[in-house]
Amino acid sequence: MTEPKQLSVQALQWTGQSLKVLDQRLLPEQIRYDEYQDAAGVTEAIASMRVRGAPAIGIAAAYGVVLSAMRHFPNSEWQAAVEQDIKQLAASRPTAVNLFWALDKMHGLLATQPAEPIAALTQLAEQIHSDDIAANHAMGERGADIIGDAKAVLTHCNAGALATGGYGTALGVIRSAHKRGQLQNVYADETRPWLQGARLTVWELAQDGIPATLIADSAAAWLMKSGKIDWIVVGADRITANGDVANKIGTYSLAVLAKQHGVKMMVAAPSSTFDFSLESGDSIEIEERNPKELLADCYLQDGSLVGAWNPVFDVTPAELITAIVTERGAVINPGQHGVRSLQTC
């Protein structure tokens, strides 16, 4: 079997003086990078979903702090200005914990008052980026071990190179399994309303020569009933101490359906996605976006009685998950054990 091609398009490109962000809202029809030289621009890129995916959001925010320091240092109040930019970056999206994890690391370094702050912050941001890529490869191999000889899987949203520093979490597992010759087909949900599965995931898989089949979100139950898949493999935006998982809206319904049909459920995520300060998913803040993302223009006129509810994430209880896989290790049946064993691995 031939080796899959290296994905040529990455979500983020750091130039040393600016951050180039692939506008994922335009894929797959158009490949366009927007270049940012300040934290305000990076904040807007995250909030507007030009960059999306929990690990990629965290990496982008880390580079945003570097750009803030470049802009304000060595003015007398430069640290206060950077702190304000960090607050703005933190407010860009509420659910993905990787954002706050990365900003905490950058803030912690600032607190040490390094002699060369720009160089130190740049080194840390680049380390966060490279560590994420390494973690993706590690969990990819571990996840491929667990799914074994599965012939087909279903994935939801996009948890690939476009959502991370490179390679992917859920798609990292899929890439590693395909490289071994295990997988024959990957099914991808459309993932409404932003269609990350239809626009991004099947595009990524096609880039790597991995057979992919797109389905409507509403077809997932019948796919499972047909016996065509062995596993569902997804990423995560936040994982609590008991193993509850916040991920793209629709993940919870897939997990419920998987339980009914005897399909196994895997979550692949880096350790930066864990939030051990929260005991369960009941405490996770779920982002809700503008109803305009759901409503047709005819319902947006003045006086319309039609509204829309647009939560971006849902929470899957740990008892519905077969395995949680990270670069540090894996927990099988987290509903029985929680995931604190991964806290100090």
matplotlib code that plots the C-alpha trace (Angstrom):
import matplotlib.pyplot as plt

x = [0.0, 1.3, 2.0, -0.7, 0.3, 1.3, -1.5, -0.2, -2.6, -2.3, -4.7, -1.9, 1.4, 3.7, 6.1, 8.0, 6.4, 2.8, 0.2, -1.4, -4.8, -6.5, -10.1, -11.9, -15.2, -14.3, -13.1, -13.1, -14.0, -11.3, -7.9, -7.2, -4.9, -5.6, -2.4, -2.5, 0.0, -1.8, -3.8, -7.1, -6.9, -6.3, -9.2, -11.5, -10.2, -11.1, -14.5, -15.5, -14.4, -11.8, -9.8, -11.7, -11.0, -9.9, -6.1, -5.8, -7.7, -5.2, -2.2, -3.6, -4.1, -0.6, 0.7, -1.7, 0.1, 3.4, 2.0, 0.7, 4.1, 5.7, 3.2, 3.6, 7.1, 9.1, 6.6, 6.4, 3.0, 3.5, 2.7, -0.6, -1.4, -0.5, -2.7, -5.6, -5.1, -5.0, -8.4, -9.8, -8.4, -9.9, -13.3, -13.3, -14.9, -16.0, -16.1, -12.8, -10.5, -7.4, -7.8, -7.5, -4.8, -2.6, -3.2, -2.5, 0.9, 1.7, 0.5, 2.6, 5.7, 5.0, 4.8, 8.4, 9.4, 11.9, 14.8, 13.9, 10.1, 9.4, 12.0, 10.7, 7.0, 7.8, 9.7, 6.8, 4.2, 6.2, 6.7, 2.9, 2.5, 5.1, 4.0, 0.4, 1.6, 3.7, 0.7, -1.5, 0.8, 1.1, -2.6, -3.1, -1.0, -2.6, -6.1, -5.2, -4.1, -7.5, -9.7, -7.7, -9.1, -12.1, -13.0, -15.1, -15.7, -17.9, -16.5, -18.3, -17.3, -13.6, -10.9, -8.1, -5.0, -7.3, -8.4, -5.0, -1.3, -1.3, -2.2, -5.4, -6.9, -9.8, -8.5, -5.0, -6.4, -8.0, -4.8, -2.7, -5.2, -5.4, -1.6, -1.6, -4.0, -6.8, -9.6, -11.5, -13.9, -14.5, -18.0, -18.3, -21.4, -22.2, -22.2, -24.7, -25.0, -21.4, -20.9, -17.4, -17.8, -19.0, -16.6, -13.5, -13.3, -14.0, -11.7, -8.9, -9.5, -9.4, -6.1, -4.7, -6.2, -8.4, -11.8, -14.5, -18.3, -20.4, -23.7, -26.5, -26.5, -29.9, -28.6, -26.3, -28.8, -29.6, -25.8, -25.3, -28.4, -26.9, -23.8, -21.5, -19.3, -17.5, -16.5, -17.4, -14.2, -14.5, -12.4, -13.2, -13.3, -13.3, -13.2, -14.0, -12.6, -15.3, -14.8, -17.8, -16.9, -18.0, -17.7, -19.5, -23.3, -24.6, -21.9, -24.2, -26.9, -24.3, -23.2, -26.8, -27.4, -24.1, -25.2, -28.4, -26.7, -23.6, -21.2, -18.1, -17.4, -13.8, -12.8, -9.3, -7.9, -4.7, -4.1, -4.6, -8.3, -8.8, -10.3, -9.8, -11.2, -14.7, -16.0, -18.6, -20.0, -22.8, -20.5, -19.3, -20.4, -21.9, -21.4, -24.5, -24.0, -26.1, -29.5, -28.8, -26.5, -29.7, -32.4, -33.2, -33.2, -37.0, -37.3, -34.9, -37.3, -38.7, -41.7, -40.9, -42.1, -39.5, -36.5, -33.7, -31.7, -28.0, -25.9, -22.4, -21.6, -23.2, -21.9, -21.6, -21.7, -18.7, -20.8, -21.6, -17.9, -15.8, -12.4, -10.7, -7.3, -4.6, -0.9, -0.4, -2.4, -6.0, -8.9, -11.2, -14.8, -14.2, -17.7, -16.4, -13.0, -13.1, -9.9, -7.9, -5.4, -4.3, -3.7, -0.2, 0.9]
y = [0.0, 3.5, 6.0, 8.7, 12.1, 14.7, 17.2, 20.3, 22.8, 23.6, 25.6, 27.9, 29.2, 31.1, 33.4, 34.7, 38.1, 37.2, 34.4, 33.2, 31.6, 29.5, 30.8, 27.4, 29.0, 29.1, 25.4, 23.4, 25.9, 28.4, 28.2, 31.6, 32.6, 35.8, 37.3, 38.8, 40.9, 41.7, 39.9, 41.6, 40.0, 36.6, 37.0, 37.9, 34.9, 32.6, 34.1, 34.1, 30.5, 31.2, 28.9, 26.2, 23.0, 23.0, 22.4, 24.8, 27.5, 27.1, 27.3, 30.4, 32.1, 31.4, 33.1, 35.9, 36.5, 36.7, 39.2, 41.3, 41.3, 42.3, 45.2, 46.6, 45.8, 47.7, 50.4, 51.2, 49.6, 46.7, 43.9, 45.4, 45.8, 42.1, 41.1, 42.9, 41.2, 37.8, 38.6, 39.4, 36.2, 34.2, 35.7, 34.7, 31.3, 29.7, 25.9, 24.7, 24.4, 24.2, 28.0, 28.7, 26.1, 27.7, 31.2, 30.1, 28.8, 32.0, 34.1, 31.9, 32.6, 36.4, 36.2, 35.1, 38.3, 36.8, 39.0, 38.6, 38.3, 38.2, 35.4, 33.5, 33.8, 32.8, 29.7, 28.7, 29.2, 27.2, 24.5, 24.3, 24.0, 21.2, 19.4, 19.2, 17.6, 15.0, 14.3, 13.8, 11.2, 9.4, 9.2, 8.2, 5.1, 4.3, 4.7, 2.5, -0.2, -0.1, -0.2, -3.1, -4.7, -2.5, -2.1, 1.0, 3.9, 7.0, 10.4, 13.7, 17.3, 17.8, 16.6, 16.5, 18.5, 21.5, 21.4, 20.9, 21.7, 19.0, 15.3, 15.4, 13.7, 11.6, 11.8, 11.0, 7.7, 7.2, 8.1, 5.8, 2.9, 3.5, 3.6, 0.1, -1.2, -1.6, 0.7, 0.2, 3.1, 6.2, 7.6, 11.3, 13.1, 16.4, 18.1, 20.8, 23.8, 24.6, 21.4, 20.7, 17.1, 17.8, 20.7, 19.8, 16.2, 14.5, 17.0, 16.1, 12.4, 12.8, 14.7, 11.6, 9.1, 7.6, 6.3, 8.4, 8.4, 11.4, 10.9, 13.2, 13.6, 12.0, 8.8, 7.8, 5.6, 3.6, 3.3, 1.7, -0.5, -1.7, -3.0, -1.1, 0.5, -0.9, 2.4, 6.0, 8.1, 11.8, 14.5, 16.7, 20.3, 19.6, 16.5, 16.6, 14.5, 11.9, 11.4, 13.4, 14.9, 18.2, 18.0, 19.3, 19.3, 15.9, 13.9, 13.0, 11.7, 9.5, 8.1, 7.2, 5.6, 3.7, 2.3, 1.1, -0.6, -2.1, 0.3, 1.4, 5.0, 6.5, 10.0, 11.1, 14.3, 15.7, 16.1, 19.9, 19.1, 17.8, 20.1, 18.4, 21.4, 20.2, 17.0, 16.4, 17.8, 19.5, 22.4, 23.0, 26.2, 25.4, 28.1, 29.2, 31.0, 33.5, 32.1, 33.6, 30.6, 28.4, 30.6, 31.3, 34.9, 34.9, 34.4, 37.2, 40.0, 42.4, 40.9, 37.3, 34.9, 32.3, 31.9, 29.4, 27.7, 27.2, 25.4, 24.6, 21.7, 19.0, 16.8, 13.0, 11.2, 9.0, 5.8, 6.1, 6.1, 3.0, 4.6, 8.0, 8.1, 10.7, 11.0, 10.0, 6.8, 5.6, 4.8, 2.0, 2.4, 5.8, 5.7, 3.1, 4.7, 8.4, 9.8, 11.0, 8.3, 10.4, 13.5, 12.5, 10.0]
z = [0.0, -0.8, 1.9, 2.2, 0.9, 3.5, 3.8, 2.1, 3.5, 7.2, 9.4, 10.8, 9.4, 11.7, 9.8, 12.7, 12.5, 11.7, 11.8, 8.6, 9.2, 6.7, 6.3, 6.8, 6.1, 2.4, 2.0, -0.1, -2.9, -2.0, -0.2, 1.3, 4.2, 6.2, 7.8, 11.3, 13.0, 16.3, 18.9, 18.0, 14.5, 15.9, 18.4, 15.5, 13.5, 16.4, 17.1, 13.4, 13.0, 10.4, 12.6, 14.5, 16.3, 20.0, 19.6, 16.7, 18.6, 21.5, 19.2, 17.4, 20.8, 21.9, 18.7, 19.4, 22.7, 20.9, 18.4, 21.3, 22.9, 19.6, 19.3, 22.8, 24.0, 25.3, 26.1, 29.8, 30.2, 27.8, 30.2, 31.1, 27.4, 26.8, 29.7, 28.2, 24.9, 26.7, 28.2, 24.8, 23.3, 26.2, 25.5, 21.8, 22.4, 25.7, 25.4, 24.1, 27.1, 24.9, 24.5, 28.2, 28.7, 26.1, 27.4, 30.9, 29.8, 28.0, 31.0, 33.3, 31.3, 31.3, 35.1, 35.3, 33.6, 31.1, 30.1, 26.4, 26.5, 22.8, 22.2, 25.2, 24.3, 20.7, 21.8, 24.0, 21.3, 18.8, 21.4, 22.0, 18.2, 17.8, 20.9, 19.5, 16.3, 18.2, 20.5, 17.4, 16.0, 19.4, 19.9, 16.3, 16.8, 20.2, 18.8, 15.8, 18.2, 19.9, 16.9, 15.6, 12.5, 12.2, 8.5, 8.6, 11.1, 11.3, 12.3, 13.1, 12.5, 11.6, 14.0, 11.5, 10.5, 10.0, 13.6, 15.2, 14.7, 12.1, 11.5, 13.6, 16.7, 15.4, 11.9, 13.3, 14.5, 11.1, 9.3, 11.4, 10.9, 7.2, 6.9, 8.5, 5.9, 8.4, 7.3, 4.1, 4.4, 6.5, 6.8, 7.7, 8.9, 7.2, 10.7, 10.4, 10.4, 9.4, 7.5, 8.8, 7.8, 4.3, 3.6, 5.6, 6.7, 3.4, 1.7, 4.1, 3.6, -0.2, 0.1, 1.8, -0.6, 2.2, 0.9, 2.3, 2.2, 3.2, 4.9, 6.1, 9.9, 10.0, 8.2, 11.1, 12.9, 9.7, 9.0, 12.4, 12.0, 8.7, 10.5, 8.1, 10.9, 13.9, 15.6, 15.9, 16.3, 17.3, 18.8, 21.9, 23.0, 26.7, 28.9, 32.6, 35.4, 35.2, 31.5, 30.2, 26.8, 25.2, 21.4, 18.3, 18.5, 17.4, 19.2, 22.0, 19.7, 17.9, 21.3, 22.2, 18.8, 19.1, 22.5, 20.9, 18.0, 19.7, 17.9, 19.9, 20.6, 20.7, 21.7, 20.7, 22.2, 23.6, 27.3, 26.9, 26.4, 29.9, 32.5, 35.9, 37.6, 36.5, 37.9, 35.3, 32.0, 33.9, 34.6, 31.0, 29.4, 26.1, 23.4, 21.5, 18.2, 16.2, 15.1, 11.7, 11.1, 11.0, 9.7, 6.0, 4.9, 4.7, 8.4, 9.3, 8.3, 10.9, 12.7, 12.0, 14.8, 13.8, 16.0, 16.2, 18.9, 17.9, 20.5, 19.0, 21.4, 23.5, 26.3, 26.0, 29.3, 30.0, 30.3, 26.6, 25.6, 25.0, 25.0, 25.5, 23.8, 24.5, 23.9, 27.5, 27.4, 27.0, 29.4, 28.4, 29.7, 31.3, 32.8, 35.2, 36.0, 35.1, 33.6, 36.5, 35.8, 32.8, 34.9, 36.1, 33.4]

ax = plt.figure().add_subplot(projection="3d")
ax.plot(x, y, z, "-o")
ax.set_aspect("equal")
plt.show()
